[in-house]
Each structure stands twice: as C-alpha cells, then as structure tokens.
Amino acid sequence: QVQLVESGGGSVQTGGSLRLSCAASGLSYRSNLMGWFRQAPGKEREGVASINSDGVTTYADSVKGRFTISQDNAKNSLYLQMNSLQPEDTAMYYCATPLKYYTYYGSLSERSYHYWGQGTQVTVSL
C-alpha cells in the first residue's frame, strides 16, 4: 500500500520559514517524479514545485526564489523549504507522485500524479 505522509506545516508570520517533509512508503518502483501541490480555501489545487529523478526542478512563478524542493532517495523523502512566506501561501500542502507508467501532462499538472498524501496545513499571518 502506497503511503505519502506530509509533515512540517504550521503557523508563521509573514516573512517566516517552514520546511515541509513527505515520507513515501510502499512504492514498488523508484518514482521518477515527485511534486508539491497546495490548495487554499475556495481555490483549485495548484502545482507548487516538482523534482524528477535527474534532480531537475520546476517551480510555480509565485514561489520562484522563495521555495526550494529537494529529495533524499535513500530516505524516500521529499522536502519543500519555504522562505519569505506570505499570507497568500496559506493553504493545505500535499505531496504527490505518479504511477510507474503514466501520461505526462506536465510536472506541475495534478493530472500527471496518482498518489497523494493527506496534506499538511500552512498558515501565514500578517
């Protein structure tokens, strides 16, 4: 059974930092793509950052220069370092990974992904 478990969310003030973690287990293959998504109340889920097996990263324009995605393959873990947080970053954050064989719709498109974690809440106050 595939499980993705996020942690590290919390409440911070504007300008603060958080580091999210995602622990993956149960995968029978080494995923070649992992991503972070977020969903704010009343809004659609959006791609935030992704990283592939070659270490190539992609970021949404809204987080470029502030967020950094990384992975530790030995620990089957994915991370998102978030700096200079703003109130508009407030959302539930999810990590995700595709099936072993999948149709690629883009690294920040949720259509590329199949397995999702339960999410971790990030709240940024003024």
HELIX and SHEET records of a PDB file:
HELIX    1   1 ASN A   73  LYS A   75  5                                   3    
HELIX    2   2 PRO A   87  ASP A   89  5                                   3    
HELIX    3   3 GLU A  110  SER A  112  5                                   3    
SHEET    1   A 4 GLN A   3  SER A   7  0                                        
SHEET    2   A 4 LEU A  18  SER A  25 -1                                        
SHEET    3   A 4 SER A  77  MET A  82 -1                                        
SHEET    4   A 4 PHE A  67  ASP A  72 -1                                        
SHEET    1   B 6 GLY A  10  GLN A  13  0                                        
SHEET    2   B 6 THR A 120  SER A 125  1                                        
SHEET    3   B 6 ALA A  91  THR A  97 -1                                        
SHEET    4   B 6 LEU A  33  GLN A  39 -1                                        
SHEET    5   B 6 GLU A  46  ASN A  52 -1                                        
SHEET    6   B 6 THR A  57  TYR A  59 -1                                        
SHEET    1   C 4 GLY A  10  GLN A  13  0                                        
SHEET    2   C 4 THR A 120  SER A 125  1                                        
SHEET    3   C 4 ALA A  91  THR A  97 -1                                        
SHEET    4   C 4 TYR A 115  TRP A 116 -1                                        
END                                                                             
